Amino acid sequence: MIPAAPGFSAVVTGGGTSGHVLPALAIADALVEHGCDRAAIHYVGTRRGIETTLVPPTGYPATYLDVVGLQRSITTRNLAVTPKLVRSVR
């Protein structure tokens, strides 16, 4: 693999469960192993997920968003998505 170019940066994400977070961190680790600066990799996840525990010890800069998942069926729980979506976009 070609080493990361100067000025390279990346965003990795995968939130909610360790089954999503750990693969994202594995990708970030592989980028570091191939020459990317750890500080140039930014993790984006959720405030409620396991990533708030798993990411900080890695040293990757992180942003945690206040989001909720959409339910696959029609339910009033999906109404909570709208205000959180607006805040996350801001």
ROSE-4610 file (N, C-alpha, C; in Angstrom, 1 decimal, always signed):
// ROSE-4610
residu = [M/M/M/I/I/I/P/P/P/A/A/A/A/A/A/P/P/P/G/G/G/F/F/F/S/S/S/A/A/A/V/V/V/V/V/V/T/T/T/G/G/G/G/G/G/G/G/G/T/T/T/S/S/S/G/G/G/H/H/H/V/V/V/L/L/L/P/P/P/A/A/A/L/L/L/A/A/A/I/I/I/A/A/A/D/D/D/A/A/A/L/L/L/V/V/V/E/E/E/H/H/H/G/G/G/C/C/C/D/D/D/R/R/R/A/A/A/A/A/A/I/I/I/H/H/H/Y/Y/Y/V/V/V/G/G/G/T/T/T/R/R/R/R/R/R/G/G/G/I/I/I/E/E/E/T/T/T/T/T/T/L/L/L/V/V/V/P/P/P/P/P/P/T/T/T/G/G/G/Y/Y/Y/P/P/P/A/A/A/T/T/T/Y/Y/Y/L/L/L/D/D/D/V/V/V/V/V/V/G/G/G/L/L/L/Q/Q/Q/R/R/R/S/S/S/I/I/I/T/T/T/T/T/T/R/R/R/N/N/N/L/L/L/A/A/A/V/V/V/T/T/T/P/P/P/K/K/K/L/L/L/V/V/V/R/R/R/S/S/S/V/V/V/R/R/R]
num = [1/1/1/2/2/2/3/3/3/4/4/4/5/5/5/6/6/6/7/7/7/8/8/8/9/9/9/10/10/10/11/11/11/12/12/12/13/13/13/14/14/14/15/15/15/16/16/16/17/17/17/18/18/18/19/19/19/20/20/20/21/21/21/22/22/22/23/23/23/24/24/24/25/25/25/26/26/26/27/27/27/28/28/28/29/29/29/30/30/30/31/31/31/32/32/32/33/33/33/34/34/34/35/35/35/36/36/36/37/37/37/38/38/38/39/39/39/40/40/40/41/41/41/42/42/42/43/43/43/44/44/44/45/45/45/46/46/46/47/47/47/48/48/48/49/49/49/50/50/50/51/51/51/52/52/52/53/53/53/54/54/54/55/55/55/56/56/56/57/57/57/58/58/58/59/59/59/60/60/60/61/61/61/62/62/62/63/63/63/64/64/64/65/65/65/66/66/66/67/67/67/68/68/68/69/69/69/70/70/70/71/71/71/72/72/72/73/73/73/74/74/74/75/75/75/76/76/76/77/77/77/78/78/78/79/79/79/80/80/80/81/81/81/82/82/82/83/83/83/84/84/84/85/85/85/86/86/86/87/87/87/88/88/88/89/89/89/90/90/90]
x = [+0.8/+0.0/+0.9/+0.4/+1.2/+1.0/+2.1/+1.9/+1.0/+0.4/-0.5/+0.3/-0.3/+0.3/+0.2/+1.2/+1.1/-0.2/-0.8/-2.1/-3.3/-3.0/-4.1/-4.9/-6.2/-7.0/-8.2/-8.8/-9.9/-10.9/-12.1/-13.2/-13.6/-13.7/-14.2/-15.4/-16.3/-17.5/-18.1/-18.9/-19.6/-20.0/-21.3/-21.7/-22.8/-22.9/-24.0/-23.5/-22.9/-22.5/-21.0/-20.4/-19.0/-18.8/-19.8/-19.8/-19.6/-19.9/-19.7/-18.5/-18.2/-17.1/-15.8/-15.6/-14.3/-13.8/-14.7/-14.2/-13.7/-14.4/-14.0/-12.7/-12.5/-11.2/-10.1/-10.4/-9.4/-9.0/-9.9/-9.5/-8.6/-9.0/-8.2/-6.8/-6.7/-5.4/-4.6/-5.2/-4.5/-4.0/-4.7/-4.3/-3.0/-3.0/-1.8/-0.6/-0.9/+0.2/+0.8/+0.1/+0.5/+1.0/+1.2/+1.8/+1.0/-0.3/-1.2/-1.0/-1.0/-0.9/-2.1/-2.0/-3.2/-4.1/-3.5/-4.3/-5.1/-4.8/-5.5/-6.7/-6.9/-8.1/-9.1/-10.3/-11.3/-12.5/-12.8/-13.9/-15.2/-16.3/-17.6/-18.6/-19.2/-20.1/-21.3/-21.9/-23.1/-22.8/-23.5/-23.3/-23.8/-24.7/-25.2/-24.6/-23.7/-23.1/-21.9/-21.4/-20.2/-19.0/-19.1/-17.9/-17.4/-18.3/-17.8/-16.9/-16.9/-15.9/-14.7/-15.0/-13.9/-13.0/-13.4/-12.6/-11.6/-12.0/-11.0/-9.7/-9.6/-8.2/-7.3/-8.0/-7.2/-6.4/-6.8/-6.2/-6.7/-7.7/-8.2/-9.1/-9.0/-9.9/-11.4/-12.3/-13.7/-14.8/-15.9/-17.1/-18.2/-19.0/-20.2/-21.4/-22.3/-23.6/-24.7/-25.7/-26.9/-27.9/-27.9/-28.8/-29.5/-30.5/-31.2/-31.5/-31.6/-31.9/-33.3/-33.6/-35.0/-35.4/-36.7/-37.3/-37.8/-37.7/-38.1/-39.6/-40.3/-41.8/-42.3/-43.5/-44.1/-44.4/-43.8/-44.0/-43.7/-44.3/-44.1/-42.7/-41.9/-40.5/-39.7/-40.2/-39.5/-39.6/-40.6/-40.8/-39.6/-38.9/-37.8/-36.6/-36.6/-35.5/-35.4/-36.5/-36.5/-35.7/-36.0/-35.3/-33.8/-33.5/-32.1/-31.4/-32.0/-31.4/-31.1/-32.0/-31.8/-30.6/-30.5/-29.4/-28.1/-28.1/-26.9/-26.3/-27.2/-26.8/-26.2/-26.8/-26.2/-24.8]
y = [-1.2/+0.0/+1.2/+2.3/+3.5/+4.3/+4.9/+5.7/+6.9/+7.4/+8.5/+9.7/+10.5/+11.7/+12.8/+13.8/+14.9/+15.6/+16.0/+16.7/+15.7/+14.4/+13.4/+13.5/+13.4/+13.3/+12.3/+11.7/+10.8/+10.9/+10.6/+10.5/+9.0/+8.4/+7.0/+7.1/+6.2/+6.2/+4.8/+4.6/+3.3/+3.4/+3.5/+3.7/+2.8/+2.8/+2.1/+0.8/+0.0/-1.3/-1.6/-2.4/-2.7/-3.4/-4.0/-4.7/-3.6/-2.4/-1.3/-0.5/-0.3/+0.6/-0.1/-1.4/-2.0/-2.1/-2.4/-2.4/-1.0/+0.1/+1.4/+1.7/+1.3/+1.5/+0.7/-0.5/-1.3/-0.6/+0.1/+0.8/+2.0/+2.7/+3.8/+3.3/+2.2/+1.7/+1.3/+0.7/+0.4/+1.6/+2.7/+4.0/+4.5/+4.4/+4.8/+3.9/+2.6/+1.7/+2.0/+2.6/+2.9/+4.4/+5.0/+6.3/+7.5/+7.3/+8.4/+8.9/+10.2/+10.7/+10.4/+9.9/+9.6/+10.8/+11.9/+13.2/+13.6/+13.0/+13.3/+12.4/+11.5/+10.6/+11.0/+11.3/+11.8/+10.8/+10.4/+9.4/+10.2/+9.8/+10.4/+9.2/+9.4/+8.4/+9.0/+8.2/+8.7/+8.9/+9.7/+10.0/+8.8/+8.0/+6.9/+5.6/+5.5/+4.2/+3.8/+2.6/+2.0/+2.8/+3.5/+4.2/+5.3/+5.8/+6.7/+6.1/+4.7/+4.0/+3.5/+3.0/+2.4/+3.3/+4.5/+5.4/+6.2/+6.8/+7.7/+7.1/+5.8/+5.2/+5.1/+5.2/+5.0/+6.3/+7.4/+8.7/+9.4/+8.8/+9.5/+10.6/+11.8/+12.8/+12.3/+12.8/+12.2/+13.3/+13.1/+13.9/+13.0/+13.2/+12.4/+13.2/+12.6/+13.3/+12.7/+13.6/+13.2/+12.7/+11.5/+10.9/+9.7/+9.3/+8.0/+7.4/+6.1/+5.3/+5.3/+5.2/+5.0/+3.6/+3.5/+2.2/+1.7/+0.5/+0.0/-0.1/+0.0/+0.0/+1.4/+1.7/+3.0/+3.0/+4.0/+4.1/+5.5/+5.9/+7.3/+7.5/+6.5/+6.7/+7.4/+7.2/+7.9/+9.4/+9.9/+11.4/+12.0/+11.3/+11.8/+12.1/+11.5/+11.7/+13.1/+13.7/+15.0/+16.1/+16.4/+17.4/+17.0/+15.8/+15.4/+15.5/+15.2/+15.4/+16.8/+17.7/+19.2/+19.6/+19.2/+19.6/+19.0/+17.8/+17.2/+17.9/+18.3/+19.0/+20.3/+21.0/+22.3/+22.1]
z = [+0.0/+0.0/+0.0/-0.7/-0.8/+0.5/+1.1/+2.3/+2.1/+3.2/+3.1/+2.6/+1.8/+1.3/+2.3/+2.3/+3.2/+3.1/+4.2/+4.2/+4.2/+4.1/+4.1/+5.4/+5.3/+6.5/+6.2/+7.2/+7.0/+8.1/+7.8/+8.8/+8.8/+10.0/+10.1/+11.0/+10.8/+11.6/+11.6/+12.6/+12.8/+14.3/+14.5/+15.9/+16.4/+17.7/+18.4/+19.0/+18.3/+18.8/+18.5/+19.2/+19.0/+17.6/+17.1/+15.8/+14.7/+15.0/+14.0/+14.3/+15.6/+16.1/+15.8/+16.2/+16.1/+14.6/+13.6/+12.3/+11.8/+12.3/+11.9/+12.6/+13.8/+14.4/+13.8/+13.3/+12.5/+11.3/+10.6/+9.4/+9.8/+10.8/+11.3/+11.7/+12.3/+12.7/+11.5/+10.5/+9.2/+8.5/+8.6/+8.0/+8.7/+10.0/+10.8/+10.5/+10.4/+10.0/+8.7/+7.8/+6.4/+6.3/+7.4/+7.4/+7.6/+7.9/+8.1/+9.6/+9.8/+11.1/+11.9/+13.1/+14.0/+14.2/+14.3/+14.5/+13.3/+12.1/+10.9/+10.7/+11.6/+11.5/+12.5/+12.1/+13.0/+13.0/+14.2/+14.4/+14.7/+14.0/+14.3/+14.7/+15.9/+16.4/+17.1/+17.9/+18.7/+20.2/+20.8/+22.2/+23.1/+22.6/+23.3/+23.1/+22.1/+21.8/+22.5/+22.3/+22.9/+22.5/+21.4/+20.9/+22.0/+22.8/+23.9/+24.8/+24.9/+25.8/+25.0/+23.7/+22.9/+22.2/+21.8/+21.0/+21.8/+23.0/+23.7/+24.0/+24.4/+24.6/+23.4/+22.2/+21.0/+20.6/+21.1/+20.8/+19.6/+18.9/+17.7/+18.1/+17.4/+17.7/+17.4/+18.2/+18.0/+18.2/+17.5/+17.6/+17.8/+18.9/+19.2/+18.9/+18.1/+17.8/+18.5/+18.8/+19.5/+18.5/+18.1/+17.1/+17.6/+16.9/+17.2/+15.8/+15.9/+14.6/+14.3/+13.0/+12.5/+12.7/+13.2/+13.3/+11.9/+11.7/+10.4/+10.2/+11.3/+11.1/+11.5/+11.1/+11.4/+12.8/+13.5/+15.0/+15.4/+16.5/+17.0/+17.5/+17.7/+18.1/+17.0/+15.7/+14.6/+14.7/+15.4/+15.6/+16.3/+17.1/+17.8/+16.9/+15.7/+14.8/+14.3/+14.0/+13.3/+14.1/+15.4/+16.1/+16.2/+16.4/+16.5/+15.2/+14.1/+12.8/+12.5/+12.9/+12.7/+13.5/+14.8/+15.6/+15.1/+14.6/+14.1/+12.8/+12.0/+10.8/+11.1/+12.1/+12.5/+13.1]
